[in-house]
Every structure is written in C-alpha cells, then in structure tokens.
C-alpha cells in the first residue's frame, strides 16, 4: 500500500469516529451510565452535545481567524510534524482539540465516561490512536495513564487534588498497530476524577517483546466533571448538560 492510500485511510478513520453524541442508560443493576457509545444491549437516551469538528470542515461563521487556523491544523493532523501536547490546565483550546499528531501515531479521539455508584462518581478515561504512514510496518504499543489513586478513604471524596498513580494498559503484553490501523484504549472505572488534564503516554515498540523502543506519544485527557461536587444521577446529568468545561 502506498503512502497516499495510507494517508487516505488515516483520514477516513479520523472522520469516521468523530462524534458528538452522549448516550445515557441504566444497566440491570440500576447503575446509570453516560458514554459516547450506546450499550451493546438495550435502549439508550441520546443527550445532545456540541458536534466534534470534522477534518477539513470550514469554520463556523463568526469564529474568526483563530478558529479557522485551528480547523486547518486539525485537517492536516496526519501530515504535519509532531507538536507538544497541550499542557496548560484549563486551556480551552486543549480541551476542544483532543487530536494530537506524532510521527508514528495520531490521537483522533479522547473521552471520559461517567457512572454514579451511590454518592460516588466514577469514570473511565479513553483514547483512540491511528497508525501513521511513517510506521511502514507493524509496531506494538502500551499506554501509561496517570490517574487518581484507588482508595476508599472518605477524605478523598472532597480532596481537590487526589494523589495520582501509574496505570499500565495492557498490564501484560503489548497491543499491535499498523499504518492506517486503529487502537482504542480505555481505563477501568476510576474514582476521585477532577477537572484536570490526566497524562497518557503511549510507548511504541518495533518488536512484540518491547525490546526495541520506537517512539513515545504523549496525550492529555480532560475530565470535565468535578467528582468532589457530584453526589447523584440528577447532579451528574445537569453537569453534563451544562456544557461547561468544568462542571458543576
């Protein structure tokens, strides 16, 4: 497959998974879930959210030159040189522009899903990456997330800055990827999420044993619900519906 075809497949993958819908459903245990993906079984209610930008789409009228430049950068994500990951906590541009192009990988989507367990809010962080044409063959990867420490300490519920711990996914082995291929990685349920950027680092290797490091791809995933202030399903639904970058 030539580079032009590979670049086209990456672009199609990016456009295919851009979504702006949030689904709400209650499982058989009575737990309410919120996610960008509908459940495998049963009905779900759609919550309208602003649509994600589509690569190559024109900027909305009235957004000015800054928005047009941002759209252009996203459209060229699979064809430009690597740029630093957004690092400023609370940076609106970083929250609204999750795509990050590296030499070998492009992050095409990040997300956080939420569920209430009694008065405790839990969530999952996730991302999807696509292999760039520069891979020129198969590679293997593992993701490293910095996430809130798992503890049942009641004092952590109101802690504005819970301590973090390293989480490897997968814990054993590596995930395979090739040019134009997609890999989706999601954490297990996490408690004590706050409105902060959580670092995710993808270590890329040329061999399946992880003996030949190839590259490191860094991304930040923003959680926009402050778990220390949400205590019920109704409060969670209101926070999601508000559209705020940090709710409530």
C-alpha positions as CSV (number, residue, x, y, z in Angstrom):
1,X,0.0,0.0,0.0
2,X,1.5,3.4,-1.0
3,X,1.8,6.4,1.3
4,X,-1.1,8.2,-0.4
5,X,-3.5,5.4,0.2
6,X,-2.3,5.0,3.8
7,X,-2.8,8.7,4.4
8,X,-6.3,8.5,3.0
9,X,-7.2,5.6,5.2
10,X,-6.0,7.5,8.3
11,X,-8.2,10.4,7.2
12,X,-11.2,8.2,6.8
13,X,-10.6,6.7,10.2
14,X,-10.4,10.1,11.8
15,X,-13.7,11.3,10.2
16,X,-15.5,8.0,10.9
17,X,-15.0,8.1,14.7
18,X,-15.6,11.8,15.3
19,X,-18.8,12.0,17.3
20,X,-20.8,14.5,19.4
21,X,-23.5,12.2,20.9
22,X,-23.7,11.2,24.5
23,X,-25.8,8.2,25.5
24,X,-27.5,7.6,28.8
25,X,-28.8,4.2,30.0
26,X,-29.4,2.2,33.2
27,X,-28.0,-1.3,33.4
28,X,-29.5,-4.4,35.1
29,X,-28.0,-3.4,38.4
30,X,-29.7,0.0,38.3
31,X,-26.5,2.0,37.7
32,X,-26.8,5.0,35.3
33,X,-24.1,5.2,32.7
34,X,-23.1,8.1,30.4
35,X,-21.0,7.4,27.3
36,X,-20.3,8.4,23.7
37,X,-21.1,4.7,22.8
38,X,-24.6,3.1,23.0
39,X,-24.8,-0.1,25.1
40,X,-24.5,-3.4,23.3
41,X,-27.9,-4.4,24.6
42,X,-30.9,-2.4,25.5
43,X,-32.1,1.1,24.7
44,X,-30.3,4.4,25.5
45,X,-31.3,8.0,25.6
46,X,-29.3,10.4,23.5
47,X,-28.1,13.7,25.1
48,X,-27.3,16.3,22.6
49,X,-23.8,17.9,22.8
50,X,-21.9,20.2,20.5
51,X,-20.6,18.2,17.5
52,X,-16.9,17.5,17.3
53,X,-15.0,19.2,14.4
54,X,-14.6,17.2,11.2
55,X,-11.2,17.4,9.5
56,X,-11.3,19.8,6.5
57,X,-14.7,21.3,7.5
58,X,-15.0,25.1,7.2
59,X,-15.0,27.2,10.4
60,X,-18.4,28.3,11.6
61,X,-19.2,31.9,10.7
62,X,-18.2,34.5,13.3
63,X,-15.5,32.4,15.0
64,X,-12.7,34.5,13.5
65,X,-9.3,33.7,12.2
66,X,-8.2,31.8,15.3
67,X,-10.9,29.2,14.8
68,X,-10.1,28.9,11.1
69,X,-6.4,28.3,11.9
70,X,-7.4,25.6,14.4
71,X,-9.6,23.8,11.9
72,X,-6.7,23.9,9.4
73,X,-4.3,22.4,11.8
74,X,-6.7,19.5,12.6
75,X,-7.3,18.8,8.9
76,X,-3.5,18.4,8.5
77,X,-3.1,16.3,11.6
78,X,-1.8,13.2,9.8
79,X,0.6,15.1,7.5
80,X,2.5,17.5,9.7
81,X,5.4,17.3,12.2
82,X,4.8,16.4,15.9
83,X,3.7,19.2,18.2
84,X,3.9,19.4,22.0
85,X,0.8,18.1,23.9
86,X,-1.5,20.8,25.4
87,X,-0.2,21.2,28.9
88,X,-2.0,24.3,30.4
89,X,-4.6,23.2,32.9
90,X,-7.9,24.7,31.9
91,X,-6.7,25.7,28.4
92,X,-9.9,25.9,26.3
93,X,-8.1,25.1,23.1
94,X,-6.6,22.0,24.5
95,X,-10.0,20.8,25.8
96,X,-11.7,21.4,22.5
97,X,-8.9,20.0,20.3
98,X,-8.0,16.4,21.5
99,X,-6.3,15.4,18.3
100,X,-2.5,15.2,18.5
101,X,-0.3,14.2,15.6
102,X,3.0,12.5,16.2
103,X,5.5,11.0,13.8
104,X,4.1,7.5,14.0
105,X,0.7,7.9,15.8
106,X,-2.2,10.4,15.7
107,X,-4.7,10.6,18.5
108,X,-8.1,11.0,16.9
109,X,-10.4,10.9,19.9
110,X,-10.3,11.2,23.7
111,X,-13.2,10.8,26.1
112,X,-14.4,10.4,29.7
113,X,-17.5,8.4,30.6
114,X,-19.2,8.6,34.0
115,X,-21.4,6.5,36.3
116,X,-22.8,7.0,39.8
117,X,-22.3,4.3,42.4
118,X,-24.4,5.6,45.3
119,X,-22.9,9.0,46.1
120,X,-19.6,8.2,44.5
121,X,-18.9,9.4,40.9
122,X,-16.6,7.1,38.8
123,X,-15.4,7.5,35.3
124,X,-13.3,5.9,32.6
125,X,-10.6,7.7,30.5
126,X,-10.1,6.6,26.9
127,X,-8.4,7.4,23.7
128,X,-8.1,6.1,20.1
129,X,-5.0,6.4,18.0
130,X,-4.4,5.7,14.3
131,X,-1.1,4.5,12.9
132,X,0.6,7.0,10.5
133,X,2.2,6.0,7.2
134,X,5.6,6.6,8.7
135,X,5.3,3.3,10.6
136,X,6.0,1.4,7.4
137,X,5.0,-1.9,9.0
138,X,3.7,-3.3,12.3
139,X,4.5,-1.9,15.7
140,X,3.4,-2.6,19.3
141,X,2.3,-0.3,22.0
142,X,1.3,0.1,25.6
143,X,-0.4,3.0,27.3
144,X,0.6,4.6,30.6
145,X,-2.1,6.7,32.4
146,X,-1.6,8.8,35.5
147,X,-4.9,8.5,37.3
148,X,-6.3,9.2,40.8
149,X,-5.2,6.6,43.4
150,X,-7.8,4.0,44.2
151,X,-8.8,4.3,47.8
152,X,-12.0,4.1,49.9
153,X,-10.7,6.9,52.2
154,X,-13.8,9.2,52.7
155,X,-11.4,12.2,52.9
156,X,-10.5,11.6,49.3
157,X,-14.1,12.5,48.1
158,X,-13.6,16.1,48.9
159,X,-9.9,16.3,48.2
160,X,-9.4,18.9,45.4
161,X,-6.2,17.3,44.2
162,X,-6.1,13.5,44.9
163,X,-2.7,11.8,44.6
164,X,-2.0,10.0,41.3
165,X,-0.7,6.5,40.5
166,X,0.6,4.9,37.3
167,X,-1.8,2.6,35.4
168,X,-0.5,0.4,32.6
169,X,-2.8,-0.8,29.8
170,X,-2.5,-3.6,28.9
171,X,-0.8,-4.8,32.2
172,X,0.7,-7.7,30.3
173,X,1.9,-7.8,26.7
174,X,1.5,-5.2,24.0
175,X,-1.1,-4.1,21.5
176,X,-0.4,-4.4,17.8
177,X,-0.9,-1.5,15.4
178,X,-0.1,-0.9,11.7
179,X,-0.3,2.1,9.3
180,X,-3.9,3.1,9.0
181,X,-4.9,0.8,11.8
182,X,-6.8,1.9,15.0
183,X,-6.2,1.0,18.6
184,X,-8.7,2.1,21.3
185,X,-7.6,2.0,25.0
186,X,-9.8,2.7,28.0
187,X,-9.1,2.6,31.7
188,X,-11.2,0.6,34.2
189,X,-13.5,2.7,36.4
190,X,-11.7,5.4,38.4
191,X,-12.9,7.3,41.4
192,X,-12.0,10.9,42.5
193,X,-11.8,12.4,39.0
194,X,-11.4,16.2,38.9
195,X,-11.4,18.9,36.2
196,X,-7.8,18.4,35.3
197,X,-5.8,17.0,32.4
198,X,-4.7,13.4,33.0
199,X,-1.5,12.5,31.3
200,X,-1.5,9.4,29.0
201,X,1.8,8.2,27.4
202,X,1.9,5.6,24.6
203,X,5.2,3.8,24.4
204,X,5.7,2.4,20.9
205,X,8.0,-0.5,20.1
206,X,9.2,-2.2,16.9
207,X,9.0,-5.7,18.3
208,X,6.3,-7.5,20.3
209,X,8.6,-8.1,23.3
210,X,9.2,-4.3,23.9
211,X,12.9,-4.7,23.4
212,X,13.2,-2.1,20.6
213,X,11.7,1.3,21.6
214,X,10.5,3.3,18.6
215,X,8.8,6.4,19.9
216,X,6.8,7.9,22.8
217,X,3.4,9.5,22.1
218,X,2.1,11.8,24.8
219,X,-1.5,13.0,25.2
220,X,-3.7,14.6,27.9
221,X,-7.3,13.5,28.6
222,X,-9.5,16.2,30.2
223,X,-12.2,15.2,32.7
224,X,-14.8,18.0,32.8
225,X,-16.8,16.8,35.8
226,X,-15.5,17.6,39.3
227,X,-16.3,14.4,41.2
228,X,-16.0,16.1,44.6
229,X,-19.1,18.1,43.8
230,X,-21.4,15.5,42.2
231,X,-23.5,13.2,44.6
232,X,-26.4,12.0,42.5
233,X,-27.6,11.0,39.0
234,X,-29.5,14.2,38.6
235,X,-26.4,16.3,39.5
236,X,-24.3,14.4,37.0
237,X,-26.9,14.8,34.3
238,X,-27.1,18.5,35.0
239,X,-23.3,18.9,34.9
240,X,-23.1,17.1,31.5
241,X,-26.0,19.1,30.1
242,X,-24.4,22.4,31.1
243,X,-21.7,22.1,28.5
244,X,-19.2,23.7,30.9
245,X,-15.5,22.8,30.6
246,X,-15.6,22.2,34.4
247,X,-18.9,21.3,36.0
248,X,-20.8,21.8,38.2
